[in-house]
Amino acid sequence: MQPYTPESLPINALDKAALFTAVGEANAALARYDGLLIGMVNPAVMLSPLTNQEAVLSSKIEGTQATVEEVLEHEAGQEHDEDKRQDINEILNCRQALILAKGSVLDRPIRLSLIRELHRILMNSVRGENKEPGQFRKDQNWIGSPGCTIEEATFVPPSPLQLMDHLNAWEAYLNSEDIDAIVQTAIVHAQFEMIHPFKDGNGRIGRLLIPLFLYRKERLTSPMFYLSAYLERNRDEYYARLRAISQEADWSGWCAFFLRAVTAQAKENGATLREIMALYEVTKVQVRDITHSPHSAQLVDALFDRPIFTAADIARRADVPKPTVHKLIKSLLDEGMLDTVRAASGRRPAILIFAELLNTLERKQLV
């Protein structure tokens, strides 16, 4: 199989009439979601559960098997076997890249240098660390069943000799104007996947680009829109639509799929955020009434930011003295607001969970 030659951007063969209705629906759904972001008093706290979930699901598409709960337990000190730790570390790297990316695009455009930095973080000290973290590939790679030859591959990305030409053209397209920002986002993501510039981690970097680009195109007031829940549920069609680009130049089919994904995920993310915000308001009142503490607001923020924790961890994040935190935790345990994941034993601290937040995510089918 010959290496793929990416099409020149912008894509001129799109069936714009066929996409017209889907474009309107996607833009309307995304605008409603962004309205929620604009109205948030503390978006970092409210969106923390979705950021954790995106890191888990984007990594799951690539084969990791850890859950949000396992990731949070690991951070609180719970022990797991080596394979699970590797999965968790990949997810933590993905979350770190997401967080860095959010801050990096607030006042500067998306450049290839940022893409390399995000990849370096993604591949740091995990199973792909031998695959040149932060460096565009210098060798020919291919995609197919494990152990297949290049002749047996389902997709062969561009030759490394032309890689930088394709990447520079892609970077120029990032800073151009096209028919619609969401359609352009679809093309940006797919073209990146077609170029496949890294030895590993291309899918996660490509999905991370989606909210960054929508933010730069002013379709989001914060680069916090996560699509991997839909893509994971529709993984077969996701890959089939990408293959159809390389095999049949079917960009219209891909863009239609992407627009449906944005519409569905914007509605789902919005509904989840409303549930999280409602739970937050109820929890603030409950914690205040149970503890009668001037620190109750900081405690609630810390619970929503990381709902599995130790007393020392939440004392640090809430900036509350440890003796005070222990009293507050005891009150919440007695009232059934918190549960114990792992009991204290010797010098090993108890691991606690604010289960209602995780249950909310499960009900929205995000875990």
Helices and strands as residue ranges (DSSP letters): H 16-39, H 43-61, H 68-75, H 82-104, H 112-122, G 150-152, H 163-174, H 181-195, H 202-216, H 228-233, H 235-248, H 251-291, H 296-305, E 308-309, H 311-318, H 322-334, E 339-342, E 351-353, H 355-363
